[in-house]
Amino acid sequence: MDWQPCQSGAPAKLGFECARLLRPLRHNKLDGPQIEIAVYRLPASGTADQRLGALFFNPGGPGQPGGSSANNAFLIPQELRQAFDFVTWDPRGLGASTPSLTGCNVGPVRRPATGPVDWQQVLNQRRQELGDANRACIKTHRELVTAMGTVENVHDLDALRVALGDTKLTYWGVSYGTVIGSTYAALYSDKIRALVLDGSVDPWIDLFGLSESSVAPDDATRFFLALYPDLAPKLARVLDRLELSPITLQNGGSYTRWDVLDPLQNFVTLPDMISGPFARTLIETVDRALFGTSTEQIAAIKRLEHPLLRSPEIDRNAGAGFAAVTCQDFPQRVPVKRQQQQLKRILVQAPVHGGSLGANFLALCSGYENLPTLNPIPRAPFPEADVPGLIVGSSWDGSTPWVWSTAMARAFPAMRTVQTVGSQHGTVIGVQSSCVRSVVSKYLLSAEVPRLDVTCPYEPPKVEQEFP
């Protein structure tokens, strides 16, 4: 690989090296069409004697390019930076890898601004929206989409390991990155040095089972409000008022209850040093916009135009790479009646966020009904289960519930779990837990799995990051 200083984006600003890896579109057709994978490397900061190899990192998604996560190299413990080159990549079809998906993003779930919500109608609309968007994406990128599944991504990862000269893989994956990790363990069990699976996806479930994560944001929000009880009554009265009428912004737009709930769902999954000040800014700004003095209202309404305090324009949990990968990984398609029944059950368990996320997950593969799944991911139980690894997660993870981490542990009995009390999704990066950082660092440096599972207590943040 021809490594050169990166020329653009976060990797360039952070001093990364860039290279491209030529790969067949299909791993078993070496003489067929070729693609290029964009790869990013930050060399180890230690001496040659301290260096152990490369630490391969995937930030999740599916659909999230590795290049946009380059700053994570500076959030890991210093002893890991000294020992490992930090290596990440844009999975096939994404980011700077070529070819890549274009024009396949979708907006958020459409929900009524005020009044009662007919969630079955929302689900029907979402099926139509995603069906139209996914069919258009497939029409433009059919050959690429059918080769974007995790199995092909895992073969790319192993080729990348070989290209960088590592005899065995040292890997850290977050969220969907744990699907890459468990699939690699299933296909290349003899090529693993160390695996950290951070915020695991249940390796036993099917496409329908993914919708079970729709209840997780409500759990995370409850945990967050227990940490910051002064915000609970403010959030309640804000949502009650916005159910009646939205706020009119200075630019003429409307600020609805979903502009509160959508970013809140994201904030509560971040490390406490970020989630605390960000969620507090969100709730208190809306509260002042509705119930403050006239001066406070004017300033607050102006601040609500900040994109982090609004429902996002692009839904990262639907369409584009998220659907392309997931709908190739899972060949099952969920019948409409079963979707409707599951959404009812989700709403009982998660009345705050469950409807929005449930409609997304249940309608996710609309439009993919006639596209063949050529290479679905292997599901547990795996033939080779005696694989070393560390399964890390938080008790009230707002994206991948802790029960999914215990399911990963059942699939790989030789792995050990590290649970911390909290709601963050991805517990190693930026987490304030010295316990988690210590266990993970020791494991990655030694490749020796702890003898027993580890439980880490909640540690309040020592510093908080200010809202921008």
Secondary structure as UniProt FT lines:
FT   STRAND          4..5
FT   HELIX           9..13
FT   TURN            14..15
FT   STRAND          17..24
FT   TURN            27..28
FT   TURN            30..31
FT   STRAND          34..42
FT   TURN            48..50
FT   STRAND          53..58
FT   TURN            61..63
FT   HELIX           67..74
FT   HELIX           78..83
FT   STRAND          84..90
FT   TURN            95..96
FT   HELIX           119..145
FT   TURN            146..147
FT   HELIX           150..163
FT   TURN            164..165
FT   STRAND          169..174
FT   HELIX           176..187
FT   HELIX           189..191
FT   STRAND          192..198
FT   TURN            203..204
FT   HELIX           208..215
FT   HELIX           216..227
FT   TURN            229..230
FT   HELIX           231..244
FT   STRAND          247..248
FT   TURN            250..251
FT   STRAND          254..255
FT   HELIX           257..267
FT   TURN            268..269
FT   HELIX           272..291
FT   HELIX           294..303
FT   TURN            304..305
FT   HELIX           307..309
FT   TURN            316..317
FT   HELIX           320..329
FT   HELIX           336..349
FT   TURN            351..353
FT   HELIX           354..363
FT   TURN            364..367
FT   TURN            369..370
FT   STRAND          390..394
FT   TURN            395..396
FT   HELIX           402..411
FT   TURN            413..414
FT   STRAND          416..420
FT   TURN            429..430
FT   HELIX           434..446
FT   STRAND          454..456
//
